[in-house]
Each structure stands twice: as structure tokens, then as C-alpha cells.
Amino acid sequence: MKVAVLGRGNVGGGLADLWERAGHEVTRIGREGGDVSDAKAVVVAVPGDAVADALDKVQGIEQKTVIDATNIWGGDPPAGYSSNAEFVKSRTNGPTAKSFNINFAALYDRISEPRSTPSNLWCGDEEARQVVEQLNQDAGYEPVYAGPLENAAVQENFLKLVIGINQGGMGQFFYRIAPPDQL
Ligand SMILES: NC(=O)c1ccc[n+]([C@@H]2O[C@H](COP(=O)([O-])OP(=O)(O)OC[C@H]3O[C@@H](n4cnc5c(N)ncnc54)[C@H](OP(=O)(O)O)[C@@H]3O)[C@@H](O)[C@H]2O)c1
């Protein structure tokens, strides 16, 4: 699959590496922008407050299937939207999903360690299902459908619980990366 990733950092670069290993053709786009006309899927992996700017700099994104992986720290989604993902859809008018926002990029290299496949939530449009589920599986995750795009705000806020779990010392169990006899 041809995939364009906006953002070449921990998430964008890390997922691009995983997908290339799985045989996908990935175009990595930084803050200079670029053309995504060729891509079947576009993944947004820029800072949560830079989504509008990043979308402004790409051509050919209209009607595309987009997966928004962003989180918002200490701020709000763009005015008039309850989530970044719904804002993205308002700009592309294509199938949209929220995914990859509640797994830590630092663990991408350890996805294969647990005895059972780690799960990864996605919510969004049915028309995005095939693309999102394939890209989850090819990154090493078991995709778990979490409802329509209206749930994206809950999924974005869910990160607060994940951070709380980590700070409470249970992160290894949550991500099933504890020693095998403890899983
Ligand atoms: N880190 C995680 O574990 C994790 C997990 C899930 C979700 N997230 C979310 O995923 C997003 C990316 O996180 P990250 O850790 O990958 O961040 P990061 O390593 O800082 O990478 C961000 C990328 O976005 C680019 N960028 C910044 N401003 C931009 C703009 N205005 N237009 C286009 N591109 C721009 C940066 O380009 P430059 O290299 O030129 O600065 C960089 O390549 C964030 O929303 C974050 O909350 C992070």
C-alpha cells in the first residue's frame, strides 16, 4: 500500500519503519510539506497543535483516507471541533480514523515481545476500516474497533488514563511487556 506520513518523528518515522518492513511504500513528509496524491492512506503524526499547519502544506489530501495519530497536550482541539480527528475530516472530507495515539512510539521495537499480539484502538469511519486494520496488523498490532469518529474525543482523552497507569507503575502490565511469567 502507498502510505504518506505527515511527521517524521517518533511516531511518523517509527510507523514508517514498521510499514516499510512489512512491504508498504511509505513517503515521509516533514514540515516542508509535499504531495500525497499517490497515497492510499495518509497518517497525521505531527504535534497536536500543528495539524492545521501540516494539512495546509500538503497537496492532494482531499477525499483521502486519513489516520490521525495526534494527541493534544494542555490545549484544546481547533475551535468548533471536539477532536483533532474530526477537524482533520472537516479539511479532507474523506474517510477518517483515529489510531496509534495511545501506544508509545518508544515501544515499537518491542511490539513482538508479548506472547499475545498487543491491541491498538481505532475509531472512525467504516470506509476507513480496511486501511486502518491492515496498517495496524502490519505494524504488529491487533486492531480493536472503538466506534465511530464521534468517539475520537474520548480516545484522545484516554491518553490521560494511560499516562496515569504508567505513573502508577502498571505500564508494563498494560502494554504486556513485563517478563513473560508475569503476563
Ligand atoms: N511519542 C509517542 O509515543 C506518541 C504516541 C502516540 C501519539 N503521539 C502523538 O503523535 C504526534 C507526533 O509525536 P512524535 O512523538 O512523533 O513527535 P516528534 O518526534 O516531535 O515528531 C513530530 C514531527 O512533526 C513535524 N512537525 C512539527 N511541526 C510541524 C508542522 N507545523 N507541519 C508539519 N510537520 C510538523 C516535526 O518536524 P521537524 O522534525 O522538522 O521538527 C517532526 O517530524 C503528536 O501529536 C503526539 O502527541 C506520540
The ligand as an SDF file (V2000), in Angstrom:
LIG
                    3D

 48 52  0  0  0  0  0  0  0  0999 V2000
    5.7290    9.8430   21.0940 N   0  0  0  0  0  0  0  0  0  0  0  0
    4.7530    8.9770   21.3250 C   0  0  0  0  0  0  0  0  0  0  0  0
    4.9760    7.9300   21.9510 O   0  0  0  0  0  0  0  0  0  0  0  0
    3.3730    9.2550   20.8150 C   0  0  0  0  0  0  0  0  0  0  0  0
    2.4530    8.2060   20.8290 C   0  0  0  0  0  0  0  0  0  0  0  0
    1.1800    8.4030   20.2830 C   0  0  0  0  0  0  0  0  0  0  0  0
    0.8590    9.6460   19.7330 C   0  0  0  0  0  0  0  0  0  0  0  0
    1.7670   10.6630   19.7750 N   0  0  0  0  0  0  0  0  0  0  0  0
    1.3760   11.9190   19.1240 C   0  0  0  0  0  0  0  0  0  0  0  0
    1.8720   11.8320   17.7680 O   0  0  0  0  0  0  0  0  0  0  0  0
    2.2800   13.1270   17.3280 C   0  0  0  0  0  0  0  0  0  0  0  0
    3.7600   13.0730   16.9610 C   0  0  0  0  0  0  0  0  0  0  0  0
    4.5140   12.7320   18.1090 O   0  0  0  0  0  0  0  0  0  0  0  0
    6.0660   12.4230   17.9840 P   0  0  0  0  0  0  0  0  0  0  0  0
    6.4850   11.8880   19.3010 O   0  0  0  0  0  0  0  0  0  0  0  0
    6.3340   11.6390   16.7590 O   0  0  0  0  0  0  0  0  0  0  0  0
    6.6470   13.8970   17.8130 O   0  0  0  0  0  0  0  0  0  0  0  0
    8.0690   14.3230   17.2400 P   0  0  0  0  0  0  0  0  0  0  0  0
    9.0410   13.1960   17.3870 O   0  0  0  0  0  0  0  0  0  0  0  0
    8.3770   15.6260   17.8500 O   0  0  0  0  0  0  0  0  0  0  0  0
    7.8080   14.5000   15.6790 O   0  0  0  0  0  0  0  0  0  0  0  0
    6.9100   15.4580   15.2090 C   0  0  0  0  0  0  0  0  0  0  0  0
    7.1140   15.6130   13.7120 C   0  0  0  0  0  0  0  0  0  0  0  0
    6.1800   16.5860   13.2260 O   0  0  0  0  0  0  0  0  0  0  0  0
    6.8820   17.5310   12.4320 C   0  0  0  0  0  0  0  0  0  0  0  0
    6.2300   18.8350   12.5250 N   0  0  0  0  0  0  0  0  0  0  0  0
    6.2470   19.7150   13.5450 C   0  0  0  0  0  0  0  0  0  0  0  0
    5.5250   20.8080   13.2500 N   0  0  0  0  0  0  0  0  0  0  0  0
    5.0450   20.6170   12.0070 C   0  0  0  0  0  0  0  0  0  0  0  0
    4.2560   21.3860   11.1330 C   0  0  0  0  0  0  0  0  0  0  0  0
    3.7810   22.5930   11.5140 N   0  0  0  0  0  0  0  0  0  0  0  0
    3.9540   20.8820    9.9230 N   0  0  0  0  0  0  0  0  0  0  0  0
    4.4160   19.6750    9.5370 C   0  0  0  0  0  0  0  0  0  0  0  0
    5.1740   18.8720   10.3240 N   0  0  0  0  0  0  0  0  0  0  0  0
    5.4930   19.3590   11.5380 C   0  0  0  0  0  0  0  0  0  0  0  0
    8.2830   17.5720   13.0140 C   0  0  0  0  0  0  0  0  0  0  0  0
    9.1650   18.0610   12.0550 O   0  0  0  0  0  0  0  0  0  0  0  0
   10.6410   18.5260   12.4750 P   0  0  0  0  0  0  0  0  0  0  0  0
   11.4250   17.2550   12.5720 O   0  0  0  0  0  0  0  0  0  0  0  0
   11.0510   19.3690   11.3340 O   0  0  0  0  0  0  0  0  0  0  0  0
   10.5550   19.2500   13.7830 O   0  0  0  0  0  0  0  0  0  0  0  0
    8.5010   16.0950   13.3240 C   0  0  0  0  0  0  0  0  0  0  0  0
    8.9190   15.3820   12.1800 O   0  0  0  0  0  0  0  0  0  0  0  0
    1.9680   14.0970   18.4700 C   0  0  0  0  0  0  0  0  0  0  0  0
    0.6760   14.6310   18.2460 O   0  0  0  0  0  0  0  0  0  0  0  0
    1.9680   13.1830   19.6960 C   0  0  0  0  0  0  0  0  0  0  0  0
    1.1760   13.6970   20.7520 O   0  0  0  0  0  0  0  0  0  0  0  0
    3.0080   10.4940   20.2860 C   0  0  0  0  0  0  0  0  0  0  0  0
  1  2  1  0
  2  3  2  0
  2  4  1  0
  4  5  1  0
  4 48  2  0
  5  6  2  0
  6  7  1  0
  7  8  2  0
  8  9  1  0
  8 48  1  0
  9 10  1  0
  9 46  1  0
 10 11  1  0
 11 12  1  0
 11 44  1  0
 12 13  1  0
 13 14  1  0
 14 15  2  0
 14 16  1  0
 14 17  1  0
 17 18  1  0
 18 19  2  0
 18 20  1  0
 18 21  1  0
 21 22  1  0
 22 23  1  0
 23 24  1  0
 23 42  1  0
 24 25  1  0
 25 26  1  0
 25 36  1  0
 26 27  1  0
 26 35  1  0
 27 28  2  0
 28 29  1  0
 29 30  1  0
 29 35  2  0
 30 31  1  0
 30 32  2  0
 32 33  1  0
 33 34  2  0
 34 35  1  0
 36 37  1  0
 36 42  1  0
 37 38  1  0
 38 39  2  0
 38 40  1  0
 38 41  1  0
 42 43  1  0
 44 45  1  0
 44 46  1  0
 46 47  1  0
M  CHG  2   8   1  16  -1
M  END
$$$$
